[in-house]
Amino acid sequence: MIQITRQILTLIIYFVLLGLLAACDGNTQLMEQAILGKPVPVRLSLENGADVNESNNRGWTALAHTAKQNKTAAMAVLLDAGADIDHQDDNGWTALMRAAATGNVEATQLLLSRGANSSKTEKFGWTALLWAVNREHKDVISVLIAQGADVSVKATDGRTALVIARNENYDEIIKQLELAGAE
């Protein structure tokens, strides 16, 4: 009995927090469904007129939310419905940056296979590759490099992926980048 009560309490807290986050950020119903990653409700919302490219108070779209959460089935529905794959939020982040920064290999692969631009930069000149290096996501780095991400790009402060990896002593990533031609 106690176990069921804890589970119910946990669910209640989860939904209350989800509601508070939605209210703070101005998330739409489509965004909330996308965050949960359920493709059927996402598809139904779109069929009922939800705007696939509507953004919240921070400029995030449903696609950005799914990329961060690695909800690839919902991502595919959004992309099939015409989601702007390279939409940049208020800080210049794209869905690809969100996926890369959180280490979501599947989301990164899906976005790149659908034509996401790995050269886009956020407000400080960081690309998806720079974020993946910064967060030590080796598998994402491999995917980005294999799909042609520029390993020599410099952020506005002049740092490259290799400089970031060296500063953090990420030896495996340094090797990855050097093999890809970074200097």
N, C-alpha and C positions, 0 to 999 in steps of 0.2 A: 504494500500500500504506500509506503513512504517513497519507494522508487517511482511510482506513477505520479505522485504529487510533485516530486522534484522535476520530472520530465515536463509536466504541465506548466510548472512555474518557469522552467527554462524557456519553453515555447512562448509563454506570455511575455516574458522579458524580451525575447528576441523580436517579437512582433511590435512591441512598444518601442524598442530602440529603432527598428526599421521605420516605423511611422515618424519618429522624431527626426531621423536623418532625412527622410523624404520631405518633411516640412521645412527643415533648415535649408536644404539645397534646392527645393522647388522641383523635385523629381516628379515626372509624370507617371501615370499608371503603367505605361509601356516600359519605362525605365525600371520600375519596381519588379515587373514581371521578368524583364531581362536579367536583372540582378539575381533572381532566383534560378534563372537558366532554363526555364521550361519553354520549349519551342512552340507548343500548341497555344498557350495563352498569348504568347508574343504574336504569333501569326493571326490569331483571332482579333487582337487589338488593332493590328495593321489593317485587316480586312474591314474593321468597323471604323476606319478613318483616322487612326492615330498617325501622327506625323513622325516618320522614321528618323528624321533629322532634327526634331525639336531638341533644344538644349535646356538644361536647368540653370539655376542661378550662377553656376560656375562655368557654364559653357560646355558641360559634359553632355554627350548624347547617350542613348541606350547602347550604342556600339562600344563606347568608351567603358561603360560599366561592365559589359560582358567580357571585354578584353581583359580588364583588371581581374575579373573573377574566373577567367578561363572557362567560360560557358560557351563552348564552340558550337553546340547545336543551335542555341539562340542566336549566336553571332551569324551563322549561316543564313538563318531566316531573315535577319536584319539586312545582311548584304544582298540577299536575293531580292529584297524589297527596295533596294536602291539607296541604302545607307551610304553617306559620304565617308568613304574609307579613310580619307586624309583630313577629315574635319579637325580643326585645332580649337581646343578649349581656351578659356580666358588666359591661361599661362602658356599657350602654344603647344600643349601636349596633344598628341594623336593617340588613337587606339593602339597603334603599334608600340608607341612609347610606354603606354600603360602595361601592355602585355609583357614587353621586354623587361621593364623595371621590376615587375613582380615575378619574373622567372617563368612565365607561362609559355612553355614551348609550343603546345598545340595551338594556342591562340596566335602566337607569333607566326607559325607556319601557315595557318589559315589566312591571316591577313596578307602575308607576302604572296601566297599563291593567288590571291584575288587582286593583287596589284598595288598593295600599300607601298608608299614611297618611304624608303628607309633613310633618305637624305633630308627629310623634313627636320627642322630644328625648333625647339621650344625657345622661350624668351631669353635664355642664357646661351643659346647656340648648341645645346646638347641634342644629340640624335638618340634613336633607340639603342644603337650600339654603345654609345657612351654610358647610358643608363644601365645597360646589361653588364658592362664591365664594372661600373661603380658598385653594383650590387652583387658582383661575383656569380653571375648566372652563366656558367660555362656552356651549357647546352643551348641556351638562347643565342649566345655569341656565335657558336658554331653554325646555327641556322642562319643568322644574319649574314655572316661571312659567306656561307655557301650561296646565298641569294644575292650577293654582290654589294653588300653594305660597304661604304667607303671607310677603310681602316685608318685613313690619314686625316679625316676631318678634324678641324680644330674648333673647340668651343670659343665663345667670345673672350674668355680669359686666356686663350692660347693653349689650353691643355688638349691633348689627344687621348685616344683610348690607351695607347701604350704608356703615356705619362701617368694616367690614372692607375693603371695596373702596376706600374713600378712603384708609385707612391704607396700603394696598399700591399706591396710584396705578394702579388698574385702571380706566382711563378708559372703556373699552368696557363694562365691567361696570357701572360707575356709571350710564352712559346706559341700559343694559338695565333696571336696577333703578328708576331714576327714571321711565322710560316705563311701568313696571308699577305705579307709585304709591308707591314707597318715598320716605320723607322723612327 
